[in-house]
Amino acid sequence: MRIRIVTDQPWAVAADVLAVPVLVDPDWSGPLGEVDRRAAGAIRGALDFRELETKACATALLAGGEMAAARLLALGAGEAGTLDRETVVHLGQAAERRLGGRAVRTLAVWLDPLAAALDGGAAAVAELIARGVEEGAFEPATIYRDAVTDAPPALDELVLVAVDGDATALAAAAERGRVMGEGANLARRLANRSANDVSPQVLADEARALAEAHGLAIDVIEPERARELGMGMFLAVGQGSANAPRMIVLRSGPEGATDAQGRLLAMVGKGVCFDSGGISLKGADRMEEMKMDKTGACTVIAAIATVARLAPGTPLLAVAPAVENMPGPHSARPGDIVRALNGKTVDIINTDAEGRLILGDALTYAEQLGATHLVDVATLTGLVARAFGELVTGAFATPQSWYASIEAAASRAGERFWQIPLVDDYLADMKSWYADLTNSGASEGSLVKSGLFIREFTTRPWAHLDIGGTAYFRKARPWAARGATGVTHATLVELALEGAR
């Protein structure tokens, strides 16, 4: 998809479709009124007829009238006073998805109404709309089907229209957004692929291909070496499957290097390619969704590739422990005691609390590789979904200053996090008669306890992002297909790019 910046009036821009944002209480005395006049009053008519609403992501396809564009896509944008970066990304996604099944090759988007309301102005809107349109084009049904008649159109060109804008600055911002969108879609495609398609070895192969394409170093640790290193928790989870585990390590920049912030940031992602629960077997209901339990790993792999495209050579690590959690003759059993890479012993009470086990060894290994700051991403608990739903990611962090950096990156990315407290008093509930701690226990406070468990395997500034609710949608939304969402990819990239030189 090419991106072109046009600094002319919107009614003069030739395109198959021109997307026109319409905020609550629109001002018809200015350019929007002129667009509506040239479209024979179609926008106001759609509002009056209630074919169109001004709430965010409501849409109506209208005739272009005397416009240079063949058709208009009126796009509800909500209240000007509450417009935020997340909404602008959603508007770009919704515009692209609304055109599903249509013969559209050129989409133009008028930026000015949004630029007047959003902090950062036209450059911020150009980046977020370009990212949104790119993400909106993703359709998981095309992964395994030869023909999907209602898929979003494969655009030849996205035209961003900003009257009197700085074309060079807007083009650079839009290109950044496009690359971010492509990275999110890479994570989504990997996450959506089925368990019989993506084993731990296949995920490692995909990571290796990305490393070769983007100049990254890669190390894939197989079971024998993991055993020599002492990764007892990681091996315990993967030993029940015929598909052996792989610890995937990607590095950007030379060994020993730190970024412009003096950090070596490590992004760690849970990569359970299929989670049956192991011996503590899950119920059959929605078990097919457990191919999504690798989403954290897919996200960090995609994020380091995106950073490599935007700021090559930025010192950065991505660690993806990839396993299948299956029942079998060699599976870990409830009551097994394993020794973690950091030397602590763990009493496995529930084999379905497996994500925290593989993350613990991965975080320890990241520190051994020199990481000074850590963030892990995982579809860790169903409890986070019950607490915050599918639109807010739960977060744990220490110290608070590190969470502030992550929260700022999430704000730039247009993603919503909510911090959950780490209540040390609950550590007493995690004690074991036989080991240093258990991996599961009483249900009271178990969401907090999941974060406390992972913290036991870190000694540096660390954050845990639980995407158990936000990693994928069970039904389509106006701005997104069902399936993997790509959540936290943009936040991780923004966080890493703080250290770009």
Beta strands, then each sheet from edge to edge (+ up, - down):
strand 1: 2-6
strand 2: 17-23
strand 3: 59-63
strand 4: 71-78
strand 5: 106-110
strand 6: 157-161
strand 7: 217-221
strand 8: 246-252
strand 9: 265-269
strand 10: 271-275
strand 11: 316-325
strand 12: 337-339
strand 13: 345-347
strand 14: 373-378
strand 15: 393-398
strand 16: 417-419
strand 17: 437-438
strand 18: 462-466
strand 19: 472-473
strand 20: 483-484
sheet 1: 1+ 6+ 5+ 2+ 4+ 3-
sheet 2: 7+ 8- 11+ 9+ 14+ 18+ 15- 16-
sheet 3: 7+ 8- 11+ 10+
sheet 4: 12+ 13- 17-
sheet 5: 19+ 20-
end
